[in-house]
């Protein structure tokens, strides 16, 4: 298993409108609205009350009668209307009313919202996909519907031989992101990824024809799969006009293809999508080509779920896009690999060495998909010590996926590929990597010269010890023994905490050239961020590194006052989540500022902070408190800033101020406009050794917009 083309650049994907995330909660103290008659009955164990058809219709009618008052209370504009879509009533009688929005009778894509009401009709809160009133210059398009259809056909990425009629282009307001725009929504049909009758929605700007968004129109279904290694499982499929395909609309449109034994040098040469008229796949043996595809589909879905549930990460690049996978690659291929150039994964059928068992086991799928996550974050170079860390990252998260899936036929353990019928019973093991006679369990000066699959054992060993501690134990029905390189004994912090430390280190602190010493520094910083600088978790992480011969253990915080770690550098990022790759973690925002929207680009990774850009009077704030400014050296704040504006001239109409403890240290404005991100530096010497609050405060005037994008914020 390996990652191909490790340094390839990533490509951003469009945001799927079909799975908008609620981005903010607005508490209100509204007057009471009319309450619907309570004709529902409790449904045990569900949390919501079952409603008769008549009761539901009456509840929606009440919501419609309240729509105008609700819109005013939420501060929507005079041209906006709310259209009641659904009502849920929970066991306490509180109601949750889902509305769509219109603007001058045009549908608003990304305008959906949920209003929460007490039993007496009083509004208690609301969740809006788009905050605030809709503002656009007008509703008269420059493009005709016919021209918009032609543009949509041209921009459609996943439909071949596309067709679109002008009647299919509908004028809408596109409000995904901060700045709404008048747009056309077109349905493009033709041969595509989901079969001969694929349908794709394409959104184009009604003024320029530029593409704003596109997504496949899936009709999801749940099929039954019988995999070679996963057993009988449920898998997500897509229903087409004539049957089903192995397209997982619930996980970013992940598609599994049959490579038809195309050569490894061109594994998509003969590829075709799996499709059939029934929704039952495979027979559990290699006599059916579908069986390996079931394993891959199931494993990739479970990997997606793990990253989403553990780290709120939506897919490999955190953009909601699924990567295609190809099974039955080459002949006799006992391998699997990820290719960042094509954003796809490949799985071989095994060889006589492992009884021709397809290399599609659950932890293997997690391993390959995690190579993509590494490419999208630290992008660890696939050679030397950084290459070993790259491989170990995939083993670590492939293992965590196996625990998370909780499949009785493949219980979680710390053996990699134990379901592949390998000689010796596994490909690698994390508790004692050197047991295979080749892998490294302890760091030495030659680790950078070893094959990355062998040097990965050092980090694998570290992770096992950090998670489980030392000593013999049975995990997943298999014997494990956490031996160390320094004969130390200690407890672990638990696998979930260890994984959280590794993910934060990977996504926040590691870079392409990080080596084992750097990984130790990164994980210690991550542990401090998550659990505290004097926490037992950070101490035990240091113990686990010392146990694999990387650095020395920190003083036990439970035995006296800790002293500074002599191997830690005096600088580092005192901020939490300075690159925003963990979403809003660590930050306080006045609006939906931290985002991974594809309407703008991050400098690094997928997430960034988007401030202002309304073209109207507005203020915003993004802040973080309790930041410990270093007490040595010359501390400074650095960050990357991109300014785009509709203003002209040097007058500062729209501003972004950098405030520390309420004092403005720097001001940027529309006059600071730049073609790309520019690194800014602010001296923090006056705050050396102090704990501070950092705030980015944005102000925009009535006319013309200015957008301030922030990324890579650090204090050190």
N, C-alpha and C positions, 0 to 999 in steps of 0.2 A: 504494500500500500504506500502510495507516495503522492506528492503534490507536483503537478507538472507546470512549467512556466511560472515559477514562484514569484517573479517580479512583475508580472503583467498588470497593467493598470485596470482598475474597475470601471464599469459603465453604469451610470445611474439609471434607474427604471422609474416609470410613471407610478403615481399613487393610485391604488385601486379604489374607485369611488364606492364599490360595493361593500367595502369593509371599513367605513370611516370610524375612527376612534373618537370617543367623547373626549374632548381636550380640556375642558375646564368646568368647574362647578361655580355657579353664582348663587349665593344665598340671598334671599329676598325677604321682605316683611310686607308682603302684599295684602290688600284687603281680601276678605273672604269672597270666593267665587261660588256660584251655584253648585251645590253638591248633588251628584247623581243618586238616585234611589238605590239603596243597598239591597239588591235582590240576589246576591251571590251566596254561595255556600262554601264552607271550609273544605279544602281538599287536603287530607292528611299528608304531611311530609313534603309538600311542594313549596311552601312559603307564600304562594299566591292562592287566591280563592278562585275556584272554578266559576265561570259565569255562563249563564244560559245565553242563547243567541239573542233573545229579546233584551236581556240585561246589558249585553255588550253593545247592542245597537243604541240603547238609551244612553249608556255612558258616553259613547262617541257623539251622540246628538248634544249632550250636555257640554262636552268639550268644544264642539263647534260653536255653541251659543256663547261660551266663555272666550273664544279665540281672540276677539278684538281687544277685550280687556287684558288678556294675557299678553298680547303683543305690546300693548302700551306699558304694562308693568315691566316687561323685559327690556324696554327702551328701543324697540324696533322702529324703523322709519315709517312715515305716513303712507308710503307706497307699498308697504309689505303687508301680507296677509298670512295667517296661519291656517293650515288645513289639517284637521284632526285625522290621524292615521290609525291609532290603536290606543287602548286603555288597559292597564293591568292594575289589579287591586290585590294588595297583600293581606296577610292574615289579620293585621291590625286595622284594616279598613282604609289605609292611606292609598292614594291613587298615583299612578305614573302615566301621564298622558304623552304620547308621542305625536309630534306635529311635523309636517313638512312646511316649507316656506315658499311663498311666491313673491315676486317683485314686479309690479305693474302687470300682473297676471302671467308672468313668465315663471316656469319652474326654476327653483334655485338649487343647483347641484351642490351638495355640501352645506345646505341650509337646515338640515334636520335638527330637531332638538327634543328634549324630554323635560316636561314640567312635573314636579313632585308636589302633591297636595295632601294636606291633612284630611281626615275624614269629614271635617266641617267645610271643606272647600278652600281653606287657606293655603296659599302657595308657600311652601317651605324651602324650595330650591329649584334649580334648573341646570341642565347640562346642554350646552350648545356646541354643535360642530363648528359653527362660525360665530365668533363673539361680535356683539354690537350690530348696529344697523348696516344694511346694505347700501353702498354708495357707488354708483357708476355714472359716467357722463350722460348717458342716454340709452334708449332702447331701439334706435334705428341703426341697423347694421350697414356697413359699407359693402360687405359681400352679399351676393344673392345666395339663396339656398342651393341652387345648382352649382355655383362655384364652390360653396362650402363642401358639397358632396364630393366634388372632384378633388379638393384638397384632402379630404378625409381618406379617399382611396389611395392617394399618393403617400400619405403619412402612415397608413396601416402597416404595422410591422409583422404581424403574425398571420396574415391572410394572403394567399397567392390567388392570382386570377380574380382579383377583388371586383365587386360590383356594388354600386350604391346609387339609388335614385334620389332625385332632389326632394321628393316627398318624405324621404327618410331623415332629412336634415331638419332638426327642430331648434328654434331659437330658445336659448336658456341663459340664465345667469350662472356663471361658474364661480363658486365661492369657496373652493378648496384652497386654503392659504389665506393670507391677510388681505389681498387686494382682489376684490371681485371683478369679473370681466364679462362683457357680453360675448356670448359664444354660440356656436352651433354644435349640437350633438347629432352625430350620424351613426347609422348602423351599416357596417361594411360586411358583406357576405362573400364567401368563396371557399376555396380549399385552404385548410389551415391546420394548426397544431391539434385541434380537437376533431379533425375528420374532414370529409368532403363538404360538409355543410356548416363550416365554422362561421361564427358571428362575432364581430368585434365592434365595440363602441369606441368612436374616435371623437374627441372634443377639439374643435379648432376655434381660434379667436375670430370673432365676427368682423373685426376690423382688418386684421393683417393676414388671416388664414394660417397663422402659426399654430403648431400642435400644442395643446395644453395638457392633454391626458389621453390615454387609451387603455382599454382593458377588454379581455375576452368575456363574452356573455355565456356563462356556464349554467347548465342545469345540473346541479350536483345530485349525486346519489351515493348510497352506501352499499358497497358490494361485499361479498364473502370471498376471502382469499384463503388458499391452502398453500403455504410456503414450504420450502425445503427445510429451512432452519427455524422459521417463526411459528410453524404449525397453522392451525385455523385461526384467522384473525379477520377483523373488519377493516376494510380499506375504503378510502374516498375515491369515487370515480365520477365521470361526467356523462350524463345521458345526452345522446344526440338523436337526430331524427330516426336513425336506423338501429340504434343500440347504445353501446357504452364504450368509453375509452378509459385508459389508465391515466386520466388527468385529474389531479387532486386540486379542485377549486378551493377547498378549505385551507390549503397550505400553499398559497401563492401561485396556483396553476402548475405545480410540479408535474411533469410528464415523464413516464417511463417508456422508453423505446426498446425494441428488439434490434440489436446491432446486426443480427444475422451473421455473426462470426466475421464481421469486417475486420481487416488486419489492424493491429494495434497502432500502426502508423497512420491509419485513416479510419478510426473506429465508427464513423458515421456514414461510411461509403454505401452500405446496403441497408441502412437503418430504416425502420418503419414503425409507426405507432401501433401499440396493441389495441385491437378493437374486436368486439364480438356482439352478438345479439342478446346474450344473457349477461347477468351481472354476478356470475360466479366464476372465479379465476383459479387456475392451477389445480393440481391433484395431490400436492405434497411431495412429489418425486420429480426427478429430472426428466422423466418421460414427457412431461408437459413443459413447453418453453415458458408458459405463464408462471410456473411455480417460483422461479428465481425473480421474476418481475414483482410478484406479490411480496417477497422478502424485501426487495428494494423500496417499493412504494410504502410499505409498512414502516421500515426503518427510517426513511427520510421524514415521514410524517411524525414519528416519535421524536426524532431529533429536533424538528421544528418546534414541537410542543415543549420539549425540554428548555430550549433557549427562550421561548416566549414566557413560560411559567417561571423560570429561574431568574432571568435577566431582562425580561420585557423586550427581548430582541425578536424582531419580526423577519425571520429568514436570514440567509447567509449575510447579505449586505444591509440588513435592517431596513429594507425598503419594501417589504411585503412581496417580493418577487421570488418565485420558486425556480430552482435550477433543474434543467432536464437531466435525466439519468439514462444510461444505456447499459443493458445487460446482454450477456452472450457475446462479449467482445473477444475476437480472435479465437484460436483453438488451443486448448491446453494452457490457458493463461491463469496462473495461480497468483492473481494480483487484482488490485482495484486502484483507481487513481482519480484525482480531481484536477481539472484543467481550468485555470482562471482566465485563459484567453477566450474560451467559449462559454465560460460560466456553466460547466457541466461536469458530470461524474460518470465514470466507466467501471464496469464490474466484469471480471472474467468468470469462466465456468470451472475454474480449478483444473487440476491435472491428475495424472495417475498417482502423484505423490500424496494427494489427500482424497483419493477415491472419487475424483471428478465432482467434488462438492462445490457448487457455485459460491463465489466469494461475496455473498450478499447478506451475511449475518448482521444482526442488529447493531453490534458494536462496530462492525466494519462500516456500515452506512453512516453511523454517527461520526466515525473517524474521518471519512472522506468529506462529509459536509462541513466538519470542523476545520478542515484545511481551508475551505472558503472563508470561514469566519476569521481565521488567522490572516488570510490575505487582505481582508477588509479592515483589519485593525492594525496590529503591530507589523504585519507583512514580513515576518521573520525570514531572512534569507535562507534558502534551502541548502546550506552548506555550513561546515564548521560547527561550532557550538550552537549558533543560532538555528541551524538546521535540526540539531538534536532537540532543541526546545520546540521547534515547529512540529516535529513528529510526536513528541511527548504531549503537546497540547491536544492533538487529535486522539491520542490514546486516552488522555484524561477525560475529555468530554464524551468520547465514544463509550467509555466505561460509565460515566454519569447517565448517559442516555439509557443504557442497559438497566441500571438501577431504577431510573425514573419510569420506564415502560412497565415494570412489574409484571413481566410475562412469565407465567408459571413454567413454561417450557424452556425458558432461557433466563433464569434468575440472575440478578446482578452479582458480579464478582470482579476480581482484579486481574483476570486472565483475558488477553486479547485474542479473539478468533477461536475461542474454545469450542465453538459449534461447527468448525470447518474440517473436522476429522484430520487434523494435522498430526504428523509424527511427534510424539511427546505430549500431545493433547492441547497445544496452543501455539500461537505465533510469538507472543511475548507475554511476560507476566510482570506485574508491577511491584508485588511484595518482595520479590527476589529476582530481579532481572537477570543476574549472572547465572541463574540456574540452567539456562539454555546453553551455557558454555561459550557464549559469544558476546552477549550484551554487557554493558558496564553498569554496575550497581553503585560505584563510587567514582567521584571525579578524580581525574589525574591530569597532568600537563599534556597528555597526548589525546585528550578527549576530543579536541577540535579536529584531529586527523582521522578519527574513526568514522565509519559509515553512520549516517544520521539515524538509521533504524537501530543502531547499537548504542550510540551515545545518548539516545533518547531515554535509555534505561535510568540515567542519573536523575532526571526530572520525574520520571515515572515512580522511581523508588522514593524520592522526596514526597511526592503527592500521597502515596500510600501511607507513609509514616505520619505525615501531617494529618491525614484523615483518620487513620485507624490506630496509630501508635505502634509500639513494639509488642512482641510476643505472638504466640501461636493462637489462632482462632479459626473457626469455620464460618465462611461467608458464601452465601449462595450454594450451600451444599458442598463446597470445595475447601480444602485445607489451605490456609495462608499462614505465613510466618514472617513478621516484620523484624528482620535482623538489621543491624546497623553496621556502619564502617568504623565506629569508634566505641563499640560495646556499651553505648548508652541505652537507657530504658526510660520511656516516658509515655504518656497518654496522648491520643490524638484529639483534634478539635471537632471531628465529625466530617463526613464527606461533603455535606452541603456547604459548610463554612469553608472548607478547603477549596472547593470549586469556586465559591464566591471570591475568595482571595485571588485565585489564579485568573479568573475572568477579569477582575478589576485591574490586575497587574498587566494582563495582555492588552486590554482595551484602553488603558489610561497611561501606562508608564513604559511598557516595552516598545522598542523600535526595531527596525529591520536588522540591526547589528547586535542586539542584546546577546550577551554570553551568559554563562552560568552565574558568574559573580553579579552581573547586572540583573539577572532574574531574581536572585536573592534580595537585592536592594528593592526591586520593584514589588515583590510580594510582601516584604516587610512594610513598605509604605502603604500598600493596599490593605494589609491587616490593621495598620494604625488608623487608616481612614474608616474602615468598617467597624472596628471593635475597640479602638483606642490605643494610644501609644504605649500605655502601661498595662495593656491587657494580657491575659493569659494566652489568648489566641496568637498575638504577635510573638510572644515568648516561645510558644510551642512551634510556630513556623520557623523561628531561628534554630530551635533544637533539631527540627527535621532536616534543615539544610546542613547543619554541622554533622548530622548522622550520615550524610552522603558525601562528606569531605568538602563541603562548600562553606567557607567561613566558620565562625565560632558562634556558640550560643550566647544570646543576650543574658544579662543577669535576671534572675527570677523576680518579677515584680512583687511576688508574695513574700520575698525575703529581703526587706530593706528597700532603700530608695534606689531606683534604677539609675545606672550611669549611662552616658551616651555610648551608642554602639560604635566602636572604633573603626569598623569596616564600612559604616554608612557614610556617604559623602555629606559634606556640610550643607549642601543645597539639594533641592528637590521641590516638587510642587506642593506647597502648603495648602493649596485649594483642593477641594473634593470635586471630581468630575469636571475638570477644566476643559476637556474636549467634548463634553456633552454626550459622549457615547453611551452613557447610562441614563439617557433621557433627562428628566428633571431632578434626579437624585442630587441632593446637596444644595439646590438652588431654590430661592423664593422668587416667583415671577408674578407681575401684576396682570398678565394676560398670557395667551398661548405663545410665548416667545421662543422657547426651546422646541425645535422641530426637526424632522427629517424629511420635510417636504421637498419634492424634486423640482418645485418651481424656482428654487434657488439652489446653489451648490455649497456644500461644506468645503472648508479648506482641506480637512483630513477626515476620514471616516464618512459617516452618513449624517451625523447630527450637528447642529449649529444653533446659534441664537439669532433670530430675525427680529429686529426692533424697528418700530415705526413703519412708514410706507402707506399711510392711510390717505394722504392728500387732504387732510382735514385736521381741525384742532384735536390734539391727542397728546397724552403723556403715558409713558411706560417706565417700568422699573424692573431690573434684574439684579438680585443681590445674593450675597452669601455672608453669613456671620460666623463669629468665633474662629477666625483664621489666625493662626499663630505665625506672625512674621518672624523669619529667622533672626537670631540674636547675634550672628556673626557675619562678617563680610559686608557687602553692600547690597542689601535686599532690594528687589525691584519687582514690579508687576510688568509682565509681558503679555501681549495678546495680538491676535491677527484680526484686522478690521478691513472690511470692504464697504465702501460707500457708493450708492447709486442714487442719482437724483434727477428730478425733472426741473429743478431750479437752475438758474444761470447767474453768473457773476460771483463776486466774492463776499457778498453780504451773507451773514449767518442767520438764515431763516429757521432752519431745523437743526437741532443740536443733540449731541450725545455727550453727557458729562460723566467723568470718572470720579466718584466720591469715595473717600475713605474716612470712616467715622464722621460722616456729615460734611467733610471739607472737600471742595472740588479741587482735584489735582491736575486735571487735564480736560479740555473741551474739544470736541470734533464737530464738524458741521457739514452741511451740503457743500461748502467750499472745499471740503477734504475729499471730494469724489475721486475714486480710483478705478482703474480697469479691473483690478483683481485685489486679492487680499494683501495688505501691507502690515508688517509687524510693527507694533507700537510698544514703547517702553516708558514706564513711569517710575521715578525714583521713590522708594519707600524707606529711605534711611531714617526719616523722622519717626518711623514707627518700629524701629528695630527692637525685637524682643517683646513687642506688644501684641495683644489680641485685637483684631480689627474687624469691622464690617466693610465689605467692598460692595459698592453699588454702581451699576451703569444706569443712568437716568436719561431717558429720551424725551424730547419735546418737539412737536411738529405744529406748524401754524396752519391757517385756514386753507391756503392755496398750495397746490403742487406737492408731490410726495418726495420724501427722501428715505431710503432704506439703509439701515446700518446692520451689517452682518458681522457677528463675532464668533471666533473659534480659537481653540488652543490657548486658553487663558491659564497663566501660571504665576505663582508668587514664589520666589526663591532667591 
